[in-house]
Amino acid sequence: MSDAIPLHALLGGTFDPIHFGHLRPAQALAQQINLQQITLLPNNMPPHRPQPEASAAQRVAMVELAIAGNPLFQLDTRELQRQTPSYTIETLEALRQERGNAQPLGFIIGQDSLLTLHHWYRWQDLLSVCHLLVCKRPGYPQKMDTPQRQRWLDAHLTTDATLLHRQPAGLIWLAETPLVTTSATDIRQRRRQGQPCDDLLPAAVIAYLDRHGLYRG
């Protein structure tokens, strides 16, 4: 891939809190397709989900602690500056304008998000600005729910990782990433019940949760 521009990937989420279910599949994906950089994009007001319990500043602090010393990850807080819901397509279009038309961009999503992508705002425009890098999720089907959506998926699928670096956008990669069952909802529930979460998120993040009494009440 010496003559290709390295693919830059983005991973959005509320990160309420960030945990190994975010980090480990992303790291496996990076190894699989030779990713050098993944930018974490904390959401401000996600349109399709309940609002975060931790404040924006707390979620940023937890992300910084989780990725400290790991050169694969960097943090972009632009969505937290908004006073309106965070729409992925608008963030990606802004990044595309900044990076130029030749830069390959990939947006990392889970299999669950791929199956419900048609509910996203301007979902049909996503592949015009990025590739979609899809991580497996436990318990979700591999096929789309209608023949029309399956044809759309099949038309954009690639099994050649070099194309993700050679083309700026337009492809879908189904990653062979580990099936991690951890969810932020489970972690918040365990915290409220006084159960340990040591195997679910980095120790530095757990220490932060304890210091600030997060997800206890």
N, C-alpha and C positions, 0 to 999 in steps of 0.2 A: 504493500500500500504506500510505497515511498512517494509516488506521484499524486497521491490523493490528499485532500485536506482532511485532517482528523475530524471525525464525527463528534459533535458536542451534544450531550444528552441532558435533559431536564426532567426533574421529578417534582411534581407538585403534591401538596397535601396540607392538611391542617396541622399535622405533627403535634397532636394534643394527647399524649406526648409522642415524640419520635421514638421508634423502637426497632428491634431486629427484623421485624417484618418489612420495614422500609429498607434497611441497610443491607441485609444479607442477599436478597434477590438482586438488588442493584449492583452489588459487588460481583455476584456470579455473572450477571449480564455483561458487566465490563470485561471480565475475562473472556467471555464467549465471543464477543464481537470487537475486541481490542479498543475499548473505550478508555480514553485518557482522562476525561473530565465529566463529572456529573454535577449539575447545579441544582441544589434544593431550593424550591420556591414555596415558602409557607403561604398558605391562603389567608386572606383577611376575612372575607364573608363568603364562604362557599355557597353557591346557589342551590345545590341539591342535597345539602346535609345540615344537621343541627349546627348552631354556632359553637365555636370552641369554648371550652371552660377556662383554660389558661389564657392569660392576656397575650397580646402579640409580643410584648417584650419578653415574657416568660417563655413562649414557644421559640423565639429566636435564641434565647440563652440556652435552651435545651438542645437545639440543633447544633449550636456552636460547641457545646460540650461533647455531643455525640460524634462529631466529625473531627475534633481536635487531633492533629497529628496524622490525619489521613489525607494525603495529597489528591486522592481520587475525587473528593467532594469539595464543593465550595457552596457558599450561601448567597442568595439574591433575595433581598427583602422588598423588591419593588411592589409586589402585590399588597403588602401591608401598608403602603402609603395611600392606598385607595380608600375612599369613603363609600364605595359602591361594591356590589358583588364581584368576585374574581372570575372572569370568564377566560378560560384557557386560550381561546383563539385570539383574543385581544393581546394577551401577554406574548404569545408566540409571534404575532404580527409585529409587535414592537421589537422583539429580539431579532426577527428577520431583518427589519429595517436597520438595526444597529450593526448586525454581522455581515450584511450584504447578501446578494443572491446566490453566491457560490458556496457559502458555508453550509455543510451538512448539519442539520439539526434533527435531533430525535426527542420525542416526548415519551417518557416511560409511563405505562399504565398497567393495571392488572387485568387479568382475563375477565373479571367481573365488569370492569369499566368498558372493555371492548364490546361486551354483549349488550350494554345499555348506552352505547355511544350515540345512538340516534336520538337520545333525549337531551344531549348536550346542545348548548347554544351554538349555532352555525357549525355543526359537526362536519357537514359536507366540505367545509373549507380547510379542515385541519391538514389534510395531506397535500394541500397546495403550499404549505409553509414548513412542514416537518415530516419526518418518518414517525411511525408509531412503533414503539418497542414494547411488546406485550409480555408480561411476566405471568407465569401460571399461578392460579389460585385454587386451593383445595375445594372440591365439591362443585365446581362450575363446568358446564358442558364445553366441549371443544368447537361446537358448531354454532353458527348464528341461528336466530330463531325464525327467520323466514328465508325462502330461496333467494329473494332479491338481495337481502343483506349478505347472504353467503356468497353470491356472485360478486358483490362489491369487495368482500374480503379476498376471495380467490384472485381477483383481478390485480390486487396490489401486493399479494404475498411474495416474499423472496426468501430463499434459503441460502443466498450468496451474501455473506456479511460484507464482502468488499464493496458491493453496490451501495451499502449504507454510507460508505465513506466517499464514494465517487459521485453520488447524486445528492443534491441538496435537500430533496423532499420526495414524498410520493409513495414510499414503500411501507409495508408492514412486516415486522419480524416477530415470529412467535418463539420466544426464548425458552430454552430448557433450564429454567431456574428452579431452585429448591422450593418445595411447597411449604411455606411457613404459615402456620395457623394463627400466629400472634395478631391481635388487633388492639387498637387504642381503647376501644370500648371495653374489652376484656380487662385490660390493665387498669382502667379507672374503676371498674367493678371490684377487682381484686384489692385495690388499694382501700376502697371503702370497707371491705370486709376484713381488712388487716392481714391479707394473705401476701406472701412474698412474691416478688416479681423479678428476682435476680437473674433468671434465665431468659427474660423477655426484652430487656433493654439495657443499655450500657450502665455500668456502675456509677459513672459520673452523673448520669441523668437521674438515677435513683436517689443519689445523694442530694441533688438539687430539689427533687420532689419532697424529700424529707425536710430539708431546710425551710422550704416555703409552704409546707403543709398542703400540697396540692392533692386533689382528688381524695380528700379525707372526709369531707362533710357531705 
